[in-house]
Amino acid sequence: MPAQPAPAPSATQSAAAQLERGNGPEPSTLDAHRCQEVACGNVLRDLYEGLVTEDAHGRLVPGLAERWSVSADGRTWRFALRPNLRWSNGEALDAAQVVASFRRAFAPATAAPFGELFDALDGARAVQAGELPPERLGVSAPDPRTVEFRLTRSASLPALLTLPIAFPVYLPAVHRYGAQHTQPGRLVSNGAYRLASWTPQANLVVEKNPRFHDAAHVSLERVRFHVTEDAAAELQRFAAGDLDITEVVPPQPLASLRRRFGDQLRLSPYLGAFWFGLNTTQPPFRPACAAPRCHEQALALRRALTLAIDRDKLTRYVTGLGETPAYGIVPPGIAGYTPAAMPWAAWTQAQREQHARALYRHAGYSLDNPLVLELRYNTSTPHRRLALAVAAMWKQTLGVQVRLRNEEWKVFVQNRKQRAITQAFRGGWIGDLPDARNFLAAFANDGPLNWMGYDDAGYRQRLARADAAATQDARNAWLRAAEQRLLNDNAAIPLYFYTSKHLVARRVRGFEPNALDRHASRWLSLTP
């Protein structure tokens, strides 16, 4: 059957250079320092720009800084700002404000969820913990156009500076309005766009910022980010011409999607891993006593649940858009790093299930005494399909009785973070930068991203060895050892590695595949 083109955009859509983007769930915040998910990150990369940014292909390019340099030991970085930088309200933006914004990002009251990614920044951990004042953070402004960073170890600082936590925020608005500084009419930004309107649970509109340093090369006048939690409904809106770009594509046979949408279907490798987390601070995954027997039983239960899942079936019949089965936490494709894998990755599924049943019995469960487990996920059609499939596998192989609980994104994030009522839950990680440590760091401390409450001295020691390594090869070897220890403890259940999947209307230009799946609107344009 020949490819069927999607309906042409309406005359109203074509008349104005306004892009209609599906964006998944409602953004949890537009406070750049508090953003922790893709939905807010997509918008914030339009509203703000850091010292370093990315082009359409995901390559690092100058942002606020026109150039940068690093010392021979990799510990001191200096960034030279562009001249005549402005906020969207017309006020000047200089190095001192960038420094003040970093101090705000790491202040304990901000509780920035990605602060731990900057643990190489001198004083960052101590400042965020309240042990040092923000003024002791290792960032300074020697002059109005220079920002200097002091690190305690080598790190990929330019890549880190593309994250929202590193964006400058307009502190006068923060001081005046507090949490409400993110509202239209109050949010002052420095990126290619400024906030025009925000209708909760519907859409958010940004408009071109004429004071952006590269405004002359920004094609789109307006971008509307639509809340699209239901992937099937999002697809239908695209087919009707209401959306130019979808955030996801719902699970459907790939051949059928290609017949229907042709080259508008965009699939490409994506640096992301999907897994289920197990709350190791609460029953049934926390040992019931301090005796070795109790630790063995808790581990046996976690491992049984891991082995009972058929990842080949999940990726073939449930996700079905090029995802690959995952037996580790770090996805392939990171230069110089060989991912670890669970020891049984090469077994047949029948062998895994047989061993899973033996471990389940060792943990004290049986058909007469089944595990009753709550599996929590955020509202989303793909997540529901996956949760239903895994629950059926656990039931069929082990006899586990699973209660599914879906929650609106903000509620889900808060419950997962608190580790009070969760048992098994939807987790995963989208790479912030192409570095294995980015996927492993959250498990090393009791921070807000360690949703499992995983606590292992051996794991932390291996990460510390990686941080102190003299060569990149040695660093990667220690990171792999850390990943292997994490997998052996089964605190997380890897399921699959992502592909990025979007529907992109033919009138959109400049949408390029990249490993981090970031597509800032400033690089896009629309044909008439």
C-alpha positions, -999 to 999 in steps of 0.1 A, spaced: 0 0 0 15 34 -9 24 59 18 -5 82 27 4 118 33 -9 135 64 -34 163 59 -20 196 49 -18 223 75 -47 247 76 -45 282 61 -44 297 95 -14 276 105 4 284 73 -2 321 76 19 326 107 54 312 115 40 294 146 52 259 153 28 235 171 48 211 193 36 181 213 55 181 246 42 152 267 30 160 303 25 194 318 59 209 327 64 205 365 81 239 366 97 266 345 123 274 372 154 263 353 172 253 384 144 230 396 136 213 362 142 175 363 123 162 333 122 164 295 89 183 294 103 214 312 137 210 296 123 213 261 107 247 270 136 260 290 160 254 261 139 279 241 136 304 269 172 304 282 207 299 270 237 288 290 274 296 285 275 267 261 247 254 240 241 228 212 233 231 176 207 211 157 230 181 154 237 181 192 273 195 188 286 219 215 286 255 202 291 289 219 261 302 238 265 332 262 302 326 260 319 333 226 349 311 236 364 292 265 397 277 276 409 251 302 441 248 322 466 220 315 454 201 346 417 203 336 408 220 368 402 257 358 379 268 330 375 304 318 345 315 296 345 348 278 310 363 274 297 379 242 295 417 243 263 435 249 242 405 263 207 414 273 178 399 293 144 397 275 134 429 294 163 448 279 185 449 310 222 441 306 235 406 315 270 403 327 294 377 343 285 387 379 248 378 372 259 344 358 278 338 390 250 349 413 226 326 394 249 296 399 250 304 436 212 305 437 211 271 418 232 254 445 218 271 475 200 245 498 167 263 495 166 258 458 170 220 461 181 217 425 176 180 416 206 180 391 231 196 415 248 163 421 259 162 384 282 191 392 300 173 421 333 181 403 326 219 409 346 231 439 323 234 469 291 223 451 282 195 474 290 214 505 271 244 494 240 224 484 242 206 518 243 239 537 278 233 550 293 263 531 278 296 520 270 300 483 298 325 480 323 296 485 311 279 453 339 274 428 326 300 403 337 336 400 337 367 378 372 382 375 357 409 353 323 417 337 328 395 307 347 365 323 333 336 342 358 312 359 351 277 373 373 258 397 370 220 396 383 193 420 386 167 393 385 167 355 350 168 341 331 175 308 322 210 320 311 225 286 286 196 282 273 201 318 268 238 311 241 230 285 218 217 314 190 239 327 206 241 361 234 261 345 211 286 329 212 321 343 179 332 359 168 368 364 172 371 402 152 404 407 121 385 396 129 355 418 134 378 448 102 398 441 78 369 431 94 338 446 80 306 430 57 328 409 85 343 389 79 317 362 45 331 353 38 350 320 45 387 325 70 379 353 95 354 337 125 372 323 147 350 302 178 353 280 172 328 252 158 329 217 122 331 231 103 346 259 72 333 277 39 347 262 12 326 279 7 294 299 -26 276 301 -22 248 327 -29 213 313 -34 227 278 -5 246 262 23 271 267 33 297 241 67 313 236 74 342 213 106 353 196 129 374 219 141 404 199 169 410 224 185 376 219 220 380 206 213 358 175 177 369 170 183 377 133 188 340 126 157 328 146 130 319 120 100 310 141 80 339 156 60 317 180 60 282 193 31 265 211 40 236 234 9 214 238 3 191 268 0 156 251 0 129 278 -20 105 257 3 94 229 -26 80 208 -45 113 210 -13 131 201 -9 110 170 -45 118 159 -39 155 165 -8 153 142 -28 134 115 -54 162 117 -28 189 111 -31 203 147 5 194 155 37 199 136 59 177 159 49 150 184 68 143 215 64 105 211 48 79 189 24 54 205 32 17 203 19 5 169 32 -18 143 61 -1 126 51 -11 91 17 4 97 31 37 109 55 39 79 26 32 55 5 59 71 31 86 76 61 78 54 91 100 59 73 120 86 81 92 110 115 100 125 133 72 144 169 74 156 192 61 183 187 78 216 209 79 247 183 67 272 175 37 293 141 26 307 139 6 338 117 -2 368 130 8 402 126 -11 434 123 8 467 150 -8 488 141 13 519 107 -3 523 93 -38 523 93 -61 505 127 -51 490 144 -40 522 158 -70 543 134 -79 570 162 -83 595 200 -77 598 208 -114 595 225 -126 562 195 -148 555 172 -118 553 196 -100 529 197 -131 507 159 -133 506 155 -96 497 181 -100 469 165 -132 457 131 -115 453 146 -86 434 165 -109 411 134 -131 406 114 -102 394 142 -91 371 146 -126 355 109 -131 350 106 -103 324 108 -112 287 125 -82 272 124 -95 237 86 -96 238 84 -62 254 105 -46 226 89 -66 198 52 -64 207 48 -37 233 71 -8 224 79 -20 189 97 11 175 133 0 173 140 -2 211 165 -28 221 163 -51 252 184 -38 281 204 -59 305 223 -29 319 218 7 330 242 25 306 231 24 269 255 16 241 270 44 220 292 63 245 327 66 231 353 45 250 328 28 273 318 -9 272 285 -13 291 282 -39 318 254 -65 317 236 -88 341 253 -122 342 223 -140 328 220 -118 297 231 -147 274 206 -172 289 174 -183 271 142 -169 285 132 -203 296 164 -206 317 157 -172 333 122 -181 342 132 -214 357 158 -196 379 133 -169 387 109 -194 402 136 -210 424 147 -175 437 110 -166 443 106 -197 465 139 -190 483 126 -155 491 96 -171 509 69 -168 483 48 -193 465 14 -198 447 -1 -202 482 18 -172 496 21 -148 466 38 -115 466 13 -86 465 31 -57 447 21 -22 437 36 -10 404 34 28 400 38 48 368 29 82 355 -1 87 333 8 77 298 -5 52 272 30 36 265 37 34 302 4 17 309 9 -8 281 43 -17 295 31 -19 331 3 -42 320 27 -65 301 52 -67 329 25 -74 355 12 -102 333 47 -117 330 52 -116 368 18 -132 373 23 -160 348 59 -169 357 58 -163 395 22 -159 406 28 -123 418 -4 -103 423 3 -68 409 -18 -37 416 -12 -10 390 -13 26 401 -10 55 376 -6 91 388 -4 125 372 32 134 365 38 159 394 22 136 419 42 106 406 75 125 407 69 136 443 59 101 455 89 85 438 113 111 453 100 106 488 103 68 488 76 65 514 47 47 496 64 33 465 73 -3 459 81 -9 422 78 21 399 86 34 365 121 48 363 148 54 337 173 80 326 177 102 295 213 112 291 222 148 300 256 143 283 273 114 266 291 101 297 285 67 315 288 85 349 257 105 341 237 73 342 254 60 374 259 90 397 224 92 411 228 57 427 258 68 447 242 90 474 210 97 492 200 125 468 166 133 452 174 112 421 182 80 440 146 69 439 155 33 450 173 44 481 202 22 469 230 23 495 262 4 488 298 14 500 314 -8 473 295 10 446 305 44 459 341 34 462 342 24 425 327 57 414 353 75 436 381 55 419 367 65 385 367 101 396 404 99 406 415 79 376 445 94 357 434 82 322 400 80 304 405 42 299 410 37 337 380 59 344 358 39 321 370 6 336 360 18 371 327 31 359 320 -3 343 329 -20 376 304 3 394 277 -5 369 283 -42 373 280 -40 411 247 -21 407 233 -47 383 243 -75 406 223 -59 434 192 -57 413 179 -24 428 168 -15 393 153 -37 366 166 -27 331 139 -31 304 150 -14 272 172 12 256 154 41 239 150 52 204 138 87 198 105 87 179 86 116 166 62 125 138 75 157 121 54 175 95 69 180 61 67 217 64 92 216 93 128 222 84 159 218 106 148 189 127 180 168 129 185 135 147 209 136 177 218 113 205 203 134 232 171 141 212 172 179 219 156 201 193 156 237 203 131 257 183 157 283 172 171 259 147 137 251 131 118 268 104 85 263 85 81 262 47 51 282 33 
